[in-house]
Amino acid sequence: MAIKSFQGKRSSTPQEEKVPMLVSDYMSTKLITFKEEQPIEDAIDILIKHKISGGPVVNEKNELVGIISEGDCIKQISESRYYNSPTGKNNTVGKAMVKEVETIDGNMNILDAANKFLKSRRRRFPIVQNGKLAGQISQKDVLIAAMKLKGNTWK
C-alpha cells in the first residue's frame, strides 16, 4: 500500500517568548528634572512632594549638567547653618548638585546594569542619547526587570 502525502497544516512548535533585556526597556522617561538656577528650597519641596530621592539637572537644551539628591540638599542645609538660615538665601541647585555624573548606556544589558549598581552604590543612573537626557534607570527598575525575567533563562 502506498503512502499518501499529508496536505494538512503543519503544527508549529511554540517559540520561547523574548523578554526585553536592555536598560532602555525598563528606564523611566517621564522624569522630574531640575534647573541649575532653581532655588534649593524649590528642589527640596519637589523631592518631598513627589517622594523621590533625587533627580537629574538639565539646561535649557535638555542636556544633563548634574544630578541632585537628598544628600546634596542635606549637605547644603548643614553648611548654611552658619548664616542662621537652613537653606540659605542664595543657594541654588547648581551650587549643591554633583556635576560629574556617571551615566549608563540605554543599550546595556539589564543584568550588567545591576552589577554597575552594586559596584557604584548609586540609586539611579541617567541615560543620555545624542547629548540629551533620554531617561533614568533606578535600582527599583532593575528589580522590576528581574521579576519579569524570573521565569526565563537569562541569556
C-alpha positions as YAML, in Angstrom:
chain: A
units: angstrom
residues:
- id: 1
  name: MET
  ca: [0.00, 0.00, 0.00]
- id: 2
  name: ALA
  ca: [1.37, 3.41, -0.99]
- id: 3
  name: ILE
  ca: [1.87, 6.26, 1.44]
- id: 4
  name: LYS
  ca: [-0.31, 9.24, 0.70]
- id: 5
  name: SER
  ca: [1.08, 12.71, 1.29]
- id: 6
  name: PHE
  ca: [-0.48, 14.66, 4.11]
- id: 7
  name: GLN
  ca: [-1.78, 18.05, 2.98]
- id: 8
  name: GLY
  ca: [-2.79, 19.37, 6.41]
- id: 9
  name: LYS
  ca: [-1.44, 22.36, 8.31]
- id: 10
  name: ARG
  ca: [1.93, 21.79, 9.92]
- id: 11
  name: SER
  ca: [1.87, 22.33, 13.63]
- id: 12
  name: SER
  ca: [4.42, 24.82, 14.83]
- id: 13
  name: THR
  ca: [6.46, 24.38, 17.93]
- id: 14
  name: PRO
  ca: [5.96, 27.20, 20.40]
- id: 15
  name: GLN
  ca: [8.87, 29.61, 20.36]
- id: 16
  name: GLU
  ca: [10.31, 30.97, 23.56]
- id: 17
  name: GLU
  ca: [8.92, 34.42, 24.27]
- id: 18
  name: LYS
  ca: [11.61, 37.08, 24.07]
- id: 19
  name: VAL
  ca: [11.82, 39.10, 27.24]
- id: 20
  name: PRO
  ca: [13.35, 42.58, 26.97]
- id: 21
  name: MET
  ca: [16.86, 42.64, 28.42]
- id: 22
  name: LEU
  ca: [18.04, 46.21, 27.77]
- id: 23
  name: VAL
  ca: [18.19, 49.16, 30.14]
- id: 24
  name: SER
  ca: [16.12, 51.18, 27.64]
- id: 25
  name: ASP
  ca: [13.27, 48.66, 28.03]
- id: 26
  name: TYR
  ca: [12.94, 49.43, 31.75]
- id: 27
  name: MET
  ca: [14.15, 53.04, 32.15]
- id: 28
  name: SER
  ca: [11.82, 55.83, 33.22]
- id: 29
  name: THR
  ca: [11.32, 58.50, 30.58]
- id: 30
  name: LYS
  ca: [8.87, 60.80, 32.39]
- id: 31
  name: LEU
  ca: [11.31, 62.43, 34.76]
- id: 32
  name: ILE
  ca: [11.14, 65.22, 37.26]
- id: 33
  name: THR
  ca: [14.10, 67.40, 36.35]
- id: 34
  name: PHE
  ca: [15.73, 70.39, 37.97]
- id: 35
  name: LYS
  ca: [17.44, 73.55, 36.66]
- id: 36
  name: GLU
  ca: [20.78, 74.91, 37.88]
- id: 37
  name: GLU
  ca: [19.34, 78.32, 38.77]
- id: 38
  name: GLN
  ca: [16.42, 76.82, 40.72]
- id: 39
  name: PRO
  ca: [16.46, 77.68, 44.45]
- id: 40
  name: ILE
  ca: [17.44, 74.76, 46.67]
- id: 41
  name: GLU
  ca: [14.21, 75.25, 48.64]
- id: 42
  name: ASP
  ca: [12.18, 74.51, 45.48]
- id: 43
  name: ALA
  ca: [14.20, 71.36, 44.88]
- id: 44
  name: ILE
  ca: [13.61, 70.18, 48.46]
- id: 45
  name: ASP
  ca: [9.86, 70.85, 48.10]
- id: 46
  name: ILE
  ca: [9.77, 68.84, 44.85]
- id: 47
  name: LEU
  ca: [11.70, 65.93, 46.37]
- id: 48
  name: ILE
  ca: [9.29, 65.80, 49.31]
- id: 49
  name: LYS
  ca: [6.12, 66.33, 47.24]
- id: 50
  name: HIS
  ca: [6.95, 63.62, 44.70]
- id: 51
  name: LYS
  ca: [8.55, 61.26, 47.25]
- id: 52
  name: ILE
  ca: [11.75, 60.92, 45.24]
- id: 53
  name: SER
  ca: [15.32, 60.83, 46.48]
- id: 54
  name: GLY
  ca: [16.87, 62.88, 43.67]
- id: 55
  name: GLY
  ca: [16.83, 63.71, 40.01]
- id: 56
  name: PRO
  ca: [18.78, 64.96, 37.01]
- id: 57
  name: VAL
  ca: [19.66, 68.62, 36.49]
- id: 58
  name: VAL
  ca: [19.34, 69.81, 32.87]
- id: 59
  name: ASN
  ca: [19.94, 73.03, 30.96]
- id: 60
  name: GLU
  ca: [17.52, 74.69, 28.52]
- id: 61
  name: LYS
  ca: [18.62, 72.26, 25.76]
- id: 62
  name: ASN
  ca: [17.73, 69.23, 27.94]
- id: 63
  name: GLU
  ca: [21.43, 68.36, 28.27]
- id: 64
  name: LEU
  ca: [22.47, 66.70, 31.52]
- id: 65
  name: VAL
  ca: [24.59, 69.07, 33.64]
- id: 66
  name: GLY
  ca: [24.37, 67.37, 37.03]
- id: 67
  name: ILE
  ca: [22.34, 65.38, 39.50]
- id: 68
  name: ILE
  ca: [20.80, 66.48, 42.80]
- id: 69
  name: SER
  ca: [19.95, 64.17, 45.69]
- id: 70
  name: GLU
  ca: [18.51, 64.37, 49.18]
- id: 71
  name: GLY
  ca: [22.06, 64.01, 50.48]
- id: 72
  name: ASP
  ca: [23.20, 67.04, 48.46]
- id: 73
  name: CYS
  ca: [20.33, 69.08, 49.91]
- id: 74
  name: ILE
  ca: [21.12, 67.96, 53.46]
- id: 75
  name: LYS
  ca: [24.76, 68.89, 52.95]
- id: 76
  name: GLN
  ca: [23.67, 72.34, 51.75]
- id: 77
  name: ILE
  ca: [21.44, 72.76, 54.82]
- id: 78
  name: SER
  ca: [24.27, 71.72, 57.13]
- id: 79
  name: GLU
  ca: [26.74, 74.13, 55.53]
- id: 80
  name: SER
  ca: [24.30, 77.06, 55.65]
- id: 81
  name: ARG
  ca: [23.59, 76.85, 59.38]
- id: 82
  name: TYR
  ca: [26.37, 79.40, 59.88]
- id: 83
  name: TYR
  ca: [24.10, 82.01, 58.25]
- id: 84
  name: ASN
  ca: [21.18, 81.04, 60.55]
- id: 85
  name: SER
  ca: [19.12, 80.09, 57.51]
- id: 86
  name: PRO
  ca: [18.53, 76.36, 56.97]
- id: 87
  name: THR
  ca: [18.51, 76.58, 53.19]
- id: 88
  name: GLY
  ca: [20.50, 79.75, 52.69]
- id: 89
  name: LYS
  ca: [19.34, 82.81, 50.79]
- id: 90
  name: ASN
  ca: [21.26, 82.38, 47.55]
- id: 91
  name: ASN
  ca: [21.61, 78.62, 47.48]
- id: 92
  name: THR
  ca: [20.70, 77.08, 44.15]
- id: 93
  name: VAL
  ca: [20.54, 73.57, 42.76]
- id: 94
  name: GLY
  ca: [23.65, 74.41, 40.71]
- id: 95
  name: LYS
  ca: [25.67, 75.01, 43.88]
- id: 96
  name: ALA
  ca: [24.51, 71.81, 45.60]
- id: 97
  name: MET
  ca: [24.41, 69.32, 42.71]
- id: 98
  name: VAL
  ca: [27.06, 66.81, 41.71]
- id: 99
  name: LYS
  ca: [28.46, 67.96, 38.36]
- id: 100
  name: GLU
  ca: [30.41, 64.86, 37.38]
- id: 101
  name: VAL
  ca: [27.61, 62.42, 36.65]
- id: 102
  name: GLU
  ca: [28.16, 58.79, 35.78]
- id: 103
  name: THR
  ca: [25.67, 57.69, 33.12]
- id: 104
  name: ILE
  ca: [24.58, 54.34, 31.76]
- id: 105
  name: ASP
  ca: [24.05, 53.29, 28.13]
- id: 106
  name: GLY
  ca: [20.44, 52.54, 27.18]
- id: 107
  name: ASN
  ca: [21.68, 49.55, 25.16]
- id: 108
  name: MET
  ca: [23.36, 47.96, 28.18]
- id: 109
  name: ASN
  ca: [22.05, 44.59, 29.36]
- id: 110
  name: ILE
  ca: [19.86, 45.00, 32.45]
- id: 111
  name: LEU
  ca: [21.93, 42.42, 34.35]
- id: 112
  name: ASP
  ca: [25.12, 44.36, 33.61]
- id: 113
  name: ALA
  ca: [23.33, 47.45, 34.90]
- id: 114
  name: ALA
  ca: [22.51, 45.58, 38.13]
- id: 115
  name: ASN
  ca: [26.22, 44.84, 38.53]
- id: 116
  name: LYS
  ca: [27.07, 48.51, 37.93]
- id: 117
  name: PHE
  ca: [24.62, 49.49, 40.68]
- id: 118
  name: LEU
  ca: [26.37, 47.12, 43.07]
- id: 119
  name: LYS
  ca: [29.83, 48.46, 42.28]
- id: 120
  name: SER
  ca: [28.93, 52.16, 42.37]
- id: 121
  name: ARG
  ca: [26.43, 52.16, 45.26]
- id: 122
  name: ARG
  ca: [24.27, 54.69, 43.40]
- id: 123
  name: ARG
  ca: [20.47, 54.71, 43.46]
- id: 124
  name: ARG
  ca: [19.96, 55.94, 39.92]
- id: 125
  name: PHE
  ca: [21.78, 56.45, 36.64]
- id: 126
  name: PRO
  ca: [20.74, 58.92, 33.94]
- id: 127
  name: ILE
  ca: [20.67, 57.71, 30.33]
- id: 128
  name: VAL
  ca: [21.95, 60.16, 27.73]
- id: 129
  name: GLN
  ca: [21.41, 59.71, 23.99]
- id: 130
  name: ASN
  ca: [22.76, 62.16, 21.41]
- id: 131
  name: GLY
  ca: [23.81, 64.53, 24.19]
- id: 132
  name: LYS
  ca: [20.26, 64.82, 25.59]
- id: 133
  name: LEU
  ca: [18.73, 63.28, 28.69]
- id: 134
  name: ALA
  ca: [16.68, 60.29, 27.47]
- id: 135
  name: GLY
  ca: [15.70, 58.70, 30.77]
- id: 136
  name: GLN
  ca: [16.82, 57.30, 34.07]
- id: 137
  name: ILE
  ca: [17.19, 53.80, 35.47]
- id: 138
  name: SER
  ca: [16.87, 53.15, 39.17]
- id: 139
  name: GLN
  ca: [17.57, 50.17, 41.38]
- id: 140
  name: LYS
  ca: [13.80, 49.64, 41.58]
- id: 141
  name: ASP
  ca: [13.61, 49.43, 37.76]
- id: 142
  name: VAL
  ca: [16.26, 46.68, 37.85]
- id: 143
  name: LEU
  ca: [14.21, 44.78, 40.46]
- id: 144
  name: ILE
  ca: [11.10, 45.07, 38.25]
- id: 145
  name: ALA
  ca: [13.11, 43.69, 35.32]
- id: 146
  name: ALA
  ca: [14.36, 40.78, 37.45]
- id: 147
  name: MET
  ca: [10.80, 39.85, 38.38]
- id: 148
  name: LYS
  ca: [9.76, 39.89, 34.70]
- id: 149
  name: LEU
  ca: [12.75, 37.70, 33.84]
- id: 150
  name: LYS
  ca: [12.04, 35.28, 36.68]
- id: 151
  name: GLY
  ca: [10.51, 32.52, 34.53]
- id: 152
  name: ASN
  ca: [13.01, 32.77, 31.68]
- id: 153
  name: THR
  ca: [16.61, 31.80, 31.17]
- id: 154
  name: TRP
  ca: [18.96, 34.76, 31.40]
- id: 155
  name: LYS
  ca: [20.95, 34.86, 28.19]
...
